[in-house]
Amino acid sequence: MAATSRDRGAHDDNYIDTRQDSDRRRWSEKFGVSPDQLKSAVDAVGSRAEDVERFLKERAQSAKKSG
């Protein structure tokens, strides 16, 4: 089986690999959250960046409404 670009260490702009320090840093900065918050979001909705971004935005909006 051929190695994918993910196996060779290249990053994918559509998916978040929380096992990779560089991905955790990059996506945490992009979304304005801590690496732990990012990991929690990935655990909740999966590694697709679009889903994680939507989840984090919804969570932030919910926090504003309740706070």
N, CA, C and O atoms as a printed pandas DataFrame, in Angstrom:
     atom_number atom_name residue_name chain_id  residue_number  x_coord  y_coord  z_coord
0              1         N          MET        A               1    0.850   -1.179    0.000
1              2        CA          MET        A               1    0.000    0.000    0.000
2              3         C          MET        A               1    0.895    1.241    0.000
3              4         O          MET        A               1    1.859    1.312    0.762
4              5         N          ALA        A               2    0.583    2.195   -0.834
5              6        CA          ALA        A               2    1.384    3.416   -0.955
6              7         C          ALA        A               2    1.134    4.340    0.227
7              8         O          ALA        A               2    0.029    4.395    0.765
8              9         N          ALA        A               3    2.156    5.052    0.615
9             10        CA          ALA        A               3    2.024    6.021    1.708
10            11         C          ALA        A               3    1.267    7.242    1.210
11            12         O          ALA        A               3    1.463    7.687    0.079
12            13         N          THR        A               4    0.413    7.774    2.051
13            14        CA          THR        A               4   -0.305    8.993    1.700
14            15         C          THR        A               4    0.541   10.194    2.088
15            16         O          THR        A               4    1.553   10.053    2.775
16            17         N          SER        A               5    0.124   11.378    1.646
17            18        CA          SER        A               5    0.863   12.587    2.013
18            19         C          SER        A               5    0.843   12.780    3.524
19            20         O          SER        A               5    1.799   13.315    4.086
20            21         N          ARG        A               6   -0.249   12.345    4.207
21            22        CA          ARG        A               6   -0.304   12.458    5.671
22            23         C          ARG        A               6    0.767   11.576    6.304
23            24         O          ARG        A               6    1.385   11.967    7.294
24            25         N          ASP        A               7    0.994   10.382    5.738
25            26        CA          ASP        A               7    2.005    9.478    6.273
26            27         C          ASP        A               7    3.404   10.068    6.128
27            28         O          ASP        A               7    4.288    9.774    6.933
28            29         N          ARG        A               8    3.608   10.889    5.119
29            30        CA          ARG        A               8    4.932   11.466    4.886
30            31         C          ARG        A               8    5.146   12.758    5.659
31            32         O          ARG        A               8    6.216   13.361    5.568
32            33         N          GLY        A               9    4.136   13.196    6.424
33            34        CA          GLY        A               9    4.318   14.368    7.246
34            35         C          GLY        A               9    3.776   15.651    6.661
35            36         O          GLY        A               9    3.833   16.687    7.324
36            37         N          ALA        A              10    3.254   15.631    5.452
37            38        CA          ALA        A              10    2.681   16.847    4.869
38            39         C          ALA        A              10    1.367   17.170    5.571
39            40         O          ALA        A              10    0.626   16.267    5.957
40            41         N          HIS        A              11    1.083   18.456    5.734
41            42        CA          HIS        A              11   -0.172   18.794    6.390
42            43         C          HIS        A              11   -1.293   18.878    5.370
43            44         O          HIS        A              11   -1.064   19.115    4.184
44            45         N          ASP        A              12   -2.497   18.680    5.852
45            46        CA          ASP        A              12   -3.689   18.713    5.016
46            47         C          ASP        A              12   -4.567   19.827    5.561
47            48         O          ASP        A              12   -4.897   19.835    6.747
48            49         N          ASP        A              13   -4.947   20.765    4.705
49            50        CA          ASP        A              13   -5.742   21.903    5.146
50            51         C          ASP        A              13   -7.181   21.546    5.479
51            52         O          ASP        A              13   -7.933   22.401    5.947
52            53         N          ASN        A              14   -7.575   20.309    5.251
53            54        CA          ASN        A              14   -8.948   19.892    5.529
54            55         C          ASN        A              14   -9.094   19.089    6.811
55            56         O          ASN        A              14  -10.206   18.930    7.315
56            57         N          TYR        A              15   -7.999   18.586    7.341
57            58        CA          TYR        A              15   -8.051   17.717    8.519
58            59         C          TYR        A              15   -7.025   18.144    9.559
59            60         O          TYR        A              15   -5.963   18.674    9.232
60            61         N          ILE        A              16   -7.367   17.900   10.817
61            62        CA          ILE        A              16   -6.510   18.252   11.944
62            63         C          ILE        A              16   -5.996   16.974   12.575
63            64         O          ILE        A              16   -6.778   16.101   12.949
64            65         N          ASP        A              17   -4.691   16.864   12.693
65            66        CA          ASP        A              17   -4.075   15.717   13.352
66            67         C          ASP        A              17   -3.523   16.197   14.696
67            68         O          ASP        A              17   -2.433   16.765   14.755
68            69         N          THR        A              18   -4.271   15.968   15.759
69            70        CA          THR        A              18   -3.861   16.465   17.080
70            71         C          THR        A              18   -2.645   15.724   17.623
71            72         O          THR        A              18   -2.103   16.103   18.661
72            73         N          ARG        A              19   -2.213   14.675   16.936
73            74        CA          ARG        A              19   -0.991   13.978   17.363
74            75         C          ARG        A              19    0.251   14.725   16.905
75            76         O          ARG        A              19    1.344   14.489   17.419
76            77         N          GLN        A              20    0.090   15.625   15.939
77            78        CA          GLN        A              20    1.204   16.394   15.385
78            79         C          GLN        A              20    1.298   17.753   16.089
79            80         O          GLN        A              20    0.344   18.530   16.071
80            81         N          ASP        A              21    2.443   18.034   16.706
81            82        CA          ASP        A              21    2.636   19.331   17.372
82            83         C          ASP        A              21    2.371   20.493   16.422
83            84         O          ASP        A              21    1.730   21.475   16.795
84            85         N          SER        A              22    2.863   20.377   15.204
85            86        CA          SER        A              22    2.702   21.477   14.248
86            87         C          SER        A              22    1.235   21.703   13.909
87            88         O          SER        A              22    0.811   22.850   13.768
88            89         N          ASP        A              23    0.458   20.651   13.776
89            90        CA          ASP        A              23   -0.978   20.794   13.514
90            91         C          ASP        A              23   -1.683   21.417   14.714
91            92         O          ASP        A              23   -2.505   22.319   14.555
92            93         N          ARG        A              24   -1.359   20.935   15.917
93            94        CA          ARG        A              24   -1.996   21.499   17.125
94            95         C          ARG        A              24   -1.726   22.992   17.226
95            96         O          ARG        A              24   -2.637   23.773   17.498
96            97         N          ARG        A              25   -0.481   23.391   17.009
97            98        CA          ARG        A              25   -0.115   24.814   17.078
98            99         C          ARG        A              25   -0.825   25.631   16.000
99           100         O          ARG        A              25   -1.435   26.663   16.281
100          101         N          ARG        A              26   -0.734   25.153   14.779
101          102        CA          ARG        A              26   -1.296   25.886   13.646
102          103         C          ARG        A              26   -2.801   26.066   13.769
103          104         O          ARG        A              26   -3.314   27.170   13.589
104          105         N          TRP        A              27   -3.506   24.993   14.073
105          106        CA          TRP        A              27   -4.966   25.075   14.153
106          107         C          TRP        A              27   -5.414   25.817   15.409
107          108         O          TRP        A              27   -6.420   26.525   15.371
108          109         N          SER        A              28   -4.701   25.675   16.507
109          110        CA          SER        A              28   -5.042   26.420   17.727
110          111         C          SER        A              28   -4.951   27.910   17.473
111          112         O          SER        A              28   -5.827   28.672   17.882
112          113         N          GLU        A              29   -3.884   28.328   16.795
113          114        CA          GLU        A              29   -3.715   29.743   16.459
114          115         C          GLU        A              29   -4.795   30.204   15.492
115          116         O          GLU        A              29   -5.357   31.286   15.658
116          117         N          LYS        A              30   -5.085   29.399   14.492
117          118        CA          LYS        A              30   -6.090   29.765   13.492
118          119         C          LYS        A              30   -7.461   29.973   14.141
119          120         O          LYS        A              30   -8.168   30.923   13.804
120          121         N          PHE        A              31   -7.835   29.095   15.062
121          122        CA          PHE        A              31   -9.154   29.169   15.680
122          123         C          PHE        A              31   -9.172   29.995   16.968
123          124         O          PHE        A              31  -10.241   30.243   17.526
124          125         N          GLY        A              32   -8.005   30.419   17.441
125          126        CA          GLY        A              32   -7.936   31.231   18.648
126          127         C          GLY        A              32   -8.309   30.483   19.913
127          128         O          GLY        A              32   -8.967   31.028   20.798
128          129         N          VAL        A              33   -7.882   29.225   19.992
129          130        CA          VAL        A              33   -8.173   28.394   21.160
130          131         C          VAL        A              33   -6.886   27.732   21.639
131          132         O          VAL        A              33   -5.880   27.720   20.929
132          133         N          SER        A              34   -6.928   27.187   22.836
133          134        CA          SER        A              34   -5.768   26.462   23.346
134          135         C          SER        A              34   -5.685   25.086   22.669
135          136         O          SER        A              34   -6.676   24.598   22.125
136          137         N          PRO        A              35   -4.509   24.471   22.705
137          138        CA          PRO        A              35   -4.388   23.116   22.158
138          139         C          PRO        A              35   -5.344   22.124   22.834
139          140         O          PRO        A              35   -5.853   21.213   22.180
140          141         N          ASP        A              36   -5.587   22.297   24.128
141          142        CA          ASP        A              36   -6.522   21.408   24.825
142          143         C          ASP        A              36   -7.952   21.603   24.329
143          144         O          ASP        A              36   -8.695   20.635   24.173
144          145         N          GLN        A              37   -8.335   22.856   24.082
145          146        CA          GLN        A              37   -9.668   23.126   23.542
146          147         C          GLN        A              37   -9.799   22.548   22.141
147          148         O          GLN        A              37  -10.842   22.002   21.781
148          149         N          LEU        A              38   -8.746   22.671   21.360
149          150        CA          LEU        A              38   -8.752   22.105   20.014
150          151         C          LEU        A              38   -8.938   20.592   20.077
151          152         O          LEU        A              38   -9.756   20.033   19.347
152          153         N          LYS        A              39   -8.182   19.935   20.945
153          154        CA          LYS        A              39   -8.279   18.474   21.070
154          155         C          LYS        A              39   -9.677   18.063   21.505
155          156         O          LYS        A              39  -10.221   17.085   20.991
156          157         N          SER        A              40  -10.263   18.792   22.439
157          158        CA          SER        A              40  -11.627   18.491   22.881
158          159         C          SER        A              40  -12.617   18.615   21.730
159          160         O          SER        A              40  -13.529   17.799   21.599
160          161         N          ALA        A              41  -12.438   19.623   20.907
161          162        CA          ALA        A              41  -13.316   19.813   19.757
162          163         C          ALA        A              41  -13.157   18.665   18.759
163          164         O          ALA        A              41  -14.147   18.147   18.243
164          165         N          VAL        A              42  -11.925   18.275   18.491
165          166        CA          VAL        A              42  -11.673   17.157   17.578
166          167         C          VAL        A              42  -12.270   15.879   18.148
167          168         O          VAL        A              42  -12.856   15.088   17.409
168          169         N          ASP        A              43  -12.129   15.669   19.446
169          170        CA          ASP        A              43  -12.719   14.490   20.084
170          171         C          ASP        A              43  -14.243   14.498   19.947
171          172         O          ASP        A              43  -14.864   13.443   19.815
172          173         N          ALA        A              44  -14.841   15.689   19.978
173          174        CA          ALA        A              44  -16.304   15.810   19.925
174          175         C          ALA        A              44  -16.865   15.619   18.522
175          176         O          ALA        A              44  -17.899   14.974   18.352
176          177         N          VAL        A              45  -16.184   16.179   17.506
177          178        CA          VAL        A              45  -16.787   16.183   16.169
178          179         C          VAL        A              45  -15.936   15.527   15.083
179          180         O          VAL        A              45  -16.369   15.442   13.934
180          181         N          GLY        A              46  -14.753   15.069   15.419
181          182        CA          GLY        A              46  -13.888   14.471   14.410
182          183         C          GLY        A              46  -12.835   15.451   13.931
183          184         O          GLY        A              46  -12.780   16.593   14.389
184          185         N          SER        A              47  -12.009   15.005   13.020
185          186        CA          SER        A              47  -10.818   15.774   12.637
186          187         C          SER        A              47  -11.009   16.694   11.429
187          188         O          SER        A              47  -10.073   17.389   11.037
188          189         N          ARG        A              48  -12.188   16.709   10.841
189          190        CA          ARG        A              48  -12.411   17.606    9.696
190          191         C          ARG        A              48  -12.407   19.050   10.170
191          192         O          ARG        A              48  -13.203   19.427   11.030
192          193         N          ALA        A              49  -11.515   19.856    9.612
193          194        CA          ALA        A              49  -11.327   21.236   10.064
194          195         C          ALA        A              49  -12.619   22.039   10.005
195          196         O          ALA        A              49  -12.885   22.838   10.904
196          197         N          GLU        A              50  -13.409   21.848    8.989
197          198        CA          GLU        A              50  -14.668   22.576    8.834
198          199         C          GLU        A              50  -15.623   22.273    9.998
199          200         O          GLU        A              50  -16.287   23.174   10.512
200          201         N          ASP        A              51  -15.687   21.013   10.403
201          202        CA          ASP        A              51  -16.557   20.621   11.514
202          203         C          ASP        A              51  -16.053   21.179   12.841
203          204         O          ASP        A              51  -16.837   21.620   13.681
204          205         N          VAL        A              52  -14.739   21.154   13.014
205          206        CA          VAL        A              52  -14.147   21.682   14.248
206          207         C          VAL        A              52  -14.391   23.180   14.344
207          208         O          VAL        A              52  -14.751   23.684   15.408
208          209         N          GLU        A              53  -14.198   23.892   13.247
209          210        CA          GLU        A              53  -14.421   25.335   13.245
210          211         C          GLU        A              53  -15.881   25.653   13.591
211          212         O          GLU        A              53  -16.144   26.545   14.397
212          213         N          ARG        A              54  -16.811   24.943   12.998
213          214        CA          ARG        A              54  -18.242   25.161   13.275
214          215         C          ARG        A              54  -18.546   24.890   14.752
215          216         O          ARG        A              54  -19.263   25.657   15.395
216          217         N          PHE        A              55  -18.004   23.812   15.275
217          218        CA          PHE        A              55  -18.212   23.448   16.678
218          219         C          PHE        A              55  -17.688   24.544   17.609
219          220         O          PHE        A              55  -18.372   24.942   18.552
220          221         N          LEU        A              56  -16.482   25.025   17.342
221          222        CA          LEU        A              56  -15.884   26.051   18.193
222          223         C          LEU        A              56  -16.662   27.365   18.122
223          224         O          LEU        A              56  -16.832   28.040   19.137
224          225         N          LYS        A              57  -17.132   27.729   16.936
225          226        CA          LYS        A              57  -17.935   28.954   16.791
226          227         C          LYS        A              57  -19.255   28.831   17.537
227          228         O          LYS        A              57  -19.682   29.771   18.208
228          229         N          GLU        A              58  -19.903   27.674   17.422
229          230        CA          GLU        A              58  -21.167   27.458   18.133
230          231         C          GLU        A              58  -20.953   27.502   19.642
231          232         O          GLU        A              58  -21.766   28.062   20.378
232          233         N          ARG        A              59  -19.869   26.915   20.087
233          234        CA          ARG        A              59  -19.551   26.912   21.522
234          235         C          ARG        A              59  -19.310   28.336   22.019
235          236         O          ARG        A              59  -19.762   28.703   23.103
236          237         N          ALA        A              60  -18.594   29.138   21.221
237          238        CA          ALA        A              60  -18.311   30.531   21.597
238          239         C          ALA        A              60  -19.596   31.352   21.636
239          240         O          ALA        A              60  -19.782   32.163   22.543
240          241         N          GLN        A              61  -20.473   31.153   20.674
241          242        CA          GLN        A              61  -21.751   31.876   20.649
242          243         C          GLN        A              61  -22.612   31.481   21.831
243          244         O          GLN        A              61  -23.269   32.330   22.432
244          245         N          SER        A              62  -22.615   30.209   22.169
245          246        CA          SER        A              62  -23.387   29.731   23.312
246          247         C          SER        A              62  -22.857   30.334   24.603
247          248         O          SER        A              62  -23.639   30.699   25.481
248          249         N          ALA        A              63  -21.540   30.445   24.730
249          250        CA          ALA        A              63  -20.937   31.020   25.934
250          251         C          ALA        A              63  -21.292   32.492   26.066
251          252         O          ALA        A              63  -21.518   32.977   27.175
252          253         N          LYS        A              64  -21.344   33.211   24.945
253          254        CA          LYS        A              64  -21.719   34.633   24.979
254          255         C          LYS        A              64  -23.166   34.815   25.429
255          256         O          LYS        A              64  -23.471   35.735   26.188
256          257         N          LYS        A              65  -24.047   33.948   24.967
257          258        CA          LYS        A              65  -25.476   34.039   25.314
258          259         C          LYS        A              65  -25.701   33.738   26.793
259          260         O          LYS        A              65  -26.544   34.367   27.432
260          261         N          SER        A              66  -24.955   32.783   27.337
261          262        CA          SER        A              66  -25.170   32.395   28.729
262          263         C          SER        A              66  -24.384   33.269   29.699
263          264         O          SER        A              66  -24.640   33.234   30.903
264          265         N          GLY        A              67  -23.448   34.039   29.204
265          266        CA          GLY        A              67  -22.571   34.826   30.066
266          267         C          GLY        A              67  -22.854   36.243   30.047
267          268         O          GLY        A              67  -22.184   37.016   30.732
